[in-house]
Amino acid sequence: MQLVLLLLALGCGVLSPKTSFGQKNSPDIPKVSTVVAIQGATVVVSPGNSLEDATVVFRNGVIEAVGKRVTVPYDAEVIDGKGLTVYAGFIDALSQIGVPASENSGPQETVPDRSNPTFDQAGITPQIEVRAVLKPSDATVDAFRKLGFTVAHVVPQGRMLPGTGSVVLLSGDDADAMVLQDDQSMFFQFAGARGVYPGTPMGIMAKFRRLYIEANRRIHLNEMYRQNPAGMAKPPSDVVHEAFFPVISQNRPIFVFTQNALEVHRALTLKNELTFNMVLAGLSEGYDTIEKVKASGVPVALTLGVPAKPEWAAKIKADSLEQILASFNDDTRTATFRDIEAEKRNLEAKQLISRKQYLAMPGQFAGAGVPFSFTTFGVKATDVASNLREFTSTGLDREAALAALTTAPASLLGLSASMGSVDVGKMANLVVSTGDIFDEASSVKFVFVNGHKYEYEAPDKKEETTPSRRRGQ
């Protein structure tokens, strides 16, 4: 009788896998929520604040619980966090992630008057929005995400005034899904137009002043026309000058990318003359400007780029390199052909000294009490991890380095309420590594962007490098 009942049950599908066990994972049933629990990991809540053997739970892209005594929801995907370290997802203060390099390198047509080109020909397009040029399929999105970056302040490609920046999630099928916050900034750089005005630093500064002053004049004309248009011609209007309106009202900062100390001084000069909100980015030679930058109170985003280590230096032992550095003499001259070898050794020493200055710069800013974020603008993804390790081995505290990747850019971009630390209520932007992320032996295993999981294998040391992008391409 029992055998008969069993056969009947099977025949009716009572014990059929499709009907009894297939319901939970059936593709026909939509998921009500997406819940993930990373259990038993080291959780770095914020720089200097860590929890051992802790659990992080997030649901629908929002962190729900963080701590040592967290109840894991029954429906959670559980990730064994033993041996893993959880950090807040990194935030890039200024980048061009997801923006393909422009194919236009200069004027595409004959310019009748090179001293008076159109705005487009002069590289002045502040009205262009990142959303219009953002490509989720661009290789840089995944290249930087696998390093732990989950959010970036992205600006368009171009010359002097390429466009406005937006805060972008490094996840999504289209630009609309990626853009988190529009109109974050106006982007400016000392990259002159090719073959037309303004092509020199002085020309760029003069043109910027003229644009700003004219935009300010138009604001006053518009206000006068609004109050009493009788007998008054309609004020002129164009998208370039109107892009300056929120800058003049100090509702939108200008992010200025600088490549050397002279450009830092020029940027600060413009700010002091015209009184706009500014963020200094890049500062490749910022070690010569620390005191002036500190006195200005201007926020800073330091480059993650470092000059490549010379091939000849990579083949020499550390003690030999120190001997080369110790032998440097700034007065060395090549009087005859017999002095060429001494001149060569002196130039090699100077090359190493210059590189050491770059590496020591973030630590010097931190030591001077100047808060800063990091920017990947113009930096290859394949160089970021090694450069960070070199920074932390030449004077930059690891907590300060982590702050420059998380809490500092979150504050700079007005995102502290939603990201920058591993706290309840914040967006589930997380990077999970196999140990301390600044250790060479460590690698990124998981990255979560707004709760969406990306899993990565340990990087191949022989992996080809991502082509670099030069400024203004």
N, C-alpha and C positions, 0 to 999 in steps of 0.2 A: 504493500500500500504506500509506504514512504517513497519507494522508487517511482511509483506511478505519479505521485504528487510532484516529485522533483522534476520528472520529465515534462509534466504539464506546465510547471513554472518556467522551465527553460523554453518551452514552445511558445509561451505567451510573452516571452521577453522580459519576465520579472527580474531575472538575474543577468540580462544581457548587458555587456559592458557599455553599449551605446546608451542604454536607458538608465542604468544605475550609477555607473562610474564616469560616464562621459559628460555629464552635465556641468561639472565644475569648470572644466577647461574648454567647453564647447565654444567654437568661434561664433556661433549664432547668438550667444548670450553676451551682451556688452558688459564690460567691467564697470562696476559702480564706482570703484576707487582704485588707485594705484598706491599700494603701501609697501614700503621697503624698510627693513630694520638691519642696520649694521651692528652686529652684536659682539661685545668683548674686545673692542678696539681701543687704541689710544686716541682720544679725541682732543684735538687742540681747539678749544672753544674760541680763543683769541690769542694773539701773541702774549706769551708768558702765562697763559692759563690753560692747563692741560688736565684731563681726567684719564686715569688708567682703568683698563677693563670696563669701559663704558659702552653704552648703546645709544645709537641715534635712530630715531624713527621719523619718517616723513610720509605724508599722505597728500596725494594730488599736488605735488610740487611744493608743499609747505612743511617745514620741520614741526613735528608734533611733540616730540619728547627728546631730551638729552640728559643722560645721567648714568649712575651706576646701578640704580634700582628701577629700571624701566621695564614695564610689562610689555612684552612683544605682542602685538595684535595677532589674533588667530589667522587672519587672512594675509599676513605680511610675507613678502619674499625675504627670507632671512639670509644675510651674507655673513659668513664667519669672519669676524674681524681680528682673530688672533694673529698677532704679528703685523697688523696693518695700522696705519695712522691716518686719521681723518682730519682734514683741514677745510676751512671755508674756501670755496672756489676762488681762484685768482681773478683779479680785475685789472685789465689793461687800461691805464690812464689815457693813452693816446695811441692809435694804431690805424692800419689800413687793412685789417683782417677782413677777408671776404670781398674786397674791392679789387677787381682785376686791374693790372697795370694798364695805363692809357697807351694807346698806339700813337697818339698825336704828340710829337716832340717839338712842334713849333708851328708858326703860321702856315696854314694850308693854302694860302692864296697870296697873290701879290698885294702888298700894302702900299697904297699911293703915298701916304705920309707916315713914315716910321716913327715920327715923334708924336703922332696922334692916332694910334690904332684903335680898333673897337675893343670893348671890354674883353670879349672872348679871345681875341688875338693877343691881348696883353696878359692873359692868364688871370683875369679878375672875374670870377664867377661865384661870389659868396652866396648867391641864391640857390645853388645846386644842393639838393638834399641827398644824404647817403642812401636813403631808401630807394632812390631811383637807380643807383648803380651797384647796390649790394647783391652779391651772388652766393647763395648758400652752398653751391657746389664748388666754389673756389677752394683749391687745395689748402690754402692757408687756414681755413676754418678748422679742419680736422688737425692740421699740423700744430696749431697752438692749443687746441682743446686737449690733445693728448699730453700736453705739458702741464695741464691743470687749469688753464684759463677757461672761465665759463662766461665771462662778460667782458666787453671791450667798448671803449669810447672810440668810435670809428669815424674817420674823416675821409672825404673824397681824395682822389689823385688829382694833381694839378700843379700849378706854379705859385704865384704870389698869394692869391685868395681863392683856393679851390672850391670852398663851399662850407656848409654847416655840418657839424658833427652830431651823431646820435649815439645813445647807449644801446648796445646790441647784445642779445643773447647768442652764444655760439651753438645754437640749436634751432631747428626749424626748417620747413620745406620751402619757404619763400621769405622774401624780405619783410612782409607784413608780420609774419610769425616771429621773426628775429628781432625787429626793432622794439625796444622796451620804452625808450624815451626819446622823442624827437627834439630837434632844435636845442641841443645841449650846448653848442658853442659855435663861434665863428673861428675858422682855422686860417692862420696866417704864417707865412714863412718867407725868408729872404731868398727866394728863388725867382730871379728875374726872367722876364720874357725873352725869347730867343729872336734876336734880330730886330726887335722893336722896343719902344719905351714902355715900361721902365725895365732896363736890363742891368742896372748897376745897383749896389746897395743904397747909394744916395738917391738915385731915381726912385727906388722902391719906397724909401721913407717919405720922399716928397709927394709921391702919388697917394700914399696912405693918408698923409695929412690932408691932402686936397679932398679925397673922398669923404673923410670923416667930417671936415668942416662944412662941405657942401651938404652932406646928409643932415647935419645939425641945423643948417639954414633952412632946409626944406621942412624940418619938423616945425620950426617957428612959422613958416609960411602956411603950412597946413592948419596950424592952430588959429592963425589969424583968419584964414578963409572959413574955417568952421564957425568961428564966432560972428563974423560979419562979412559975407561974400559980396555984398553990394559994391559994384564998381571995381572989383578986383578980379584979375584973370585967374583961372584955375592954376594952382601950382603945378610944376612939372612932376612927372612920376616915372620911375623906372625901378626894376627889381634889384639892381645893384645897390643904389643908394638906400632903398627901403630896407635892405638886409642889415644896414647899420643902425636902424632905428632902435631895436632892442639892445644893441651894444651901448648906444649913447644913453639910454635910460637905465643902463646897468642891470638889465634883466637877462643879459646873455654875455658870458665872458669871452674873451679872445684867447685861444690857445696858440701861443707863438712857439714854433719849433726853431731852435737855435743850434748851430753846429760848432760855434766857437765863442770865446770870451767876448770878442768884438760885437757879435750879434746879440749877446746878452745885454751889453751896454746900450746898443741901439734900441732894443726892444724896451728897456726900462726908460730910455729917453722919450720914446713915443708915449708910453703910458703916463709919465709925469706931465707931459705937455697937454695931453688930450683927456686925461682922467677917465679911463675906462677900466673895467675889471679884467685882469689878465692872469693867465697861468703860463709860467715859463716851462717849456718842455725841451728835452734833449740835453742841452748843456754838456756837450761832449768835452769841452775844456772848462767845465764849471769850477774846477779846483782853483782857478785864478779869480773867481768872482764870488766866493762864498760870503765874505763879509758884506759886499754890496747887496747881494740877493737877500741876505738875512735882514739888513737894514730896511729893504724895500717892503718886506712883509708879503711879497708875492708868493703864491703857492708854486710848488716845484714838482715836476715829473721828470726824474732822471732817466737817461737812456740805459737800456740793458745791453747796449752795444759796446764792444771793446775791440781795439785794434787786434787783428789776428797775431798770434805769436809767430815770430819769424821762423821759417823752416830751419835755418841754421841753429837757432836757439833751442829748438826741440830736440836736437841731437847732442846737446851739451849737458853735462851733469850740473846740478844746482850749485855746487861749490865753485865750479868753473865760471858759471854765470855771475856769481857774486864777485869773483876776481875781476871779471870784465867791467862790472859796474864800479868797482873800487878804483879802477884805472882811468876812469873818465876825467878828462881835462878839457875844460871849455876853451882853453887858449891854444889847443893843438893846431898847428898849421903845417901844410905840406910845402916845404921849401924846395925839396928836390925829389926825384923819383925814389930815393932811398927812404923817404918818409911816408910813402904811400901805405905801407902796412900799418903803421901807427895810426894814420888817419882813418883807415878802415876799422881798426879796433875801436877807435874813439867814436865813430859813427854808430857802430853796433851797440856800444854802451849807451849812447844817447837814445837810440831806438828803444832799448830796454827800460831806461829811465822814464821815457814818455809813456810807455805802456803801464808801468807801475803807478804813474800818476792817475791814469784812467781808472785802474783797479782800486786805488785807495779813495777815490772821490766819494762814493756813497758813505763810506765810514767817516770821512771828514765832514760831510754835511750832517750826519747823525751826531758826531761829536760836537759840532757847533750849535746843536739844538735847532737845526732847520728841518722841519718835517717834510717828507717827500714821498711821492709815489714812484712807481716804475712805468716806463713806456717802452713798447717794442717797436715804435715807429722806425722803419728802415732797418730793422734787425732780422736776421734769418732765424726761423724757429729752431733750427738745429744748433744755434749758438747759445740759446737762452740758458739752458740748464748748466752748461759748463761755465758760462760767465757768472751766473749766480753763485756757483761754488767758489769761483775765484774771488768774488767780492767778499764772501764770508770767510775766506782764508787770508784776506789781506786787510782786516780791520773792521769789517761790517758785522755787527752782532746779528745772529740768526733771527732773533726776535724782531730786530729792526728791519731785516730783509723781508720777513713774513708780513710785517705791518705794511711795508711798501707795496705788497702784492694784494693786501686784503682790506684792512681797516682804513688805511690812509686814502687809497683811491675811492673807497666807498664814501668817505667823508667829502672828498674833493668833488665828487660828481653828485652829491646829494642823495646817496643810496643807502646810507647807514641804517635806515629803518627796515630795509628789506634784505640786506646782504652785508658781507664783510666779516661775519663771525658765525659760529655754529650755535645759534640760539633759537629757542622756541618761537615760532611765528614768522621766522625769516624764510626766504625762498630756499628751496633745497638745491643750492649750488654748492657742490662738494667735490673735493679731490681726495682720493684714497690712494695712499702710496704704501709700498712695502718697507716701511721704516721712515726715518727722518728724511724728508724730501730734499734736504740739502746735502745728504750723503751721496757720494758717487755710486755706491752699491745699490741705492734705492731707485725704484722706478714707479711710475704711475700705473696703478692697476685698474681703477675705476674713476670715471668722472661723471658727475650728475649735474645736468643743467636743467633747472626748473623741474627736477625730479626725473628727467629722462636719463636713462643709464647708457653709458658708453664704456665698454670693457676693452682694455688694451693688453697686448702681450709685452713682455720685457723688450725694450728696443734693441735692434740689431746694431752692434757697434760699427758694422760695415755699411750701414744704411746710407744711401746717397743723400747729399745735402739739398735742401730746398733752395732754389735760385734766389739770390738777394734782389731787393727792389731798391733802386736808387731814388732819392728824393726828387719829386717833380716829374717822374715818368708818367 
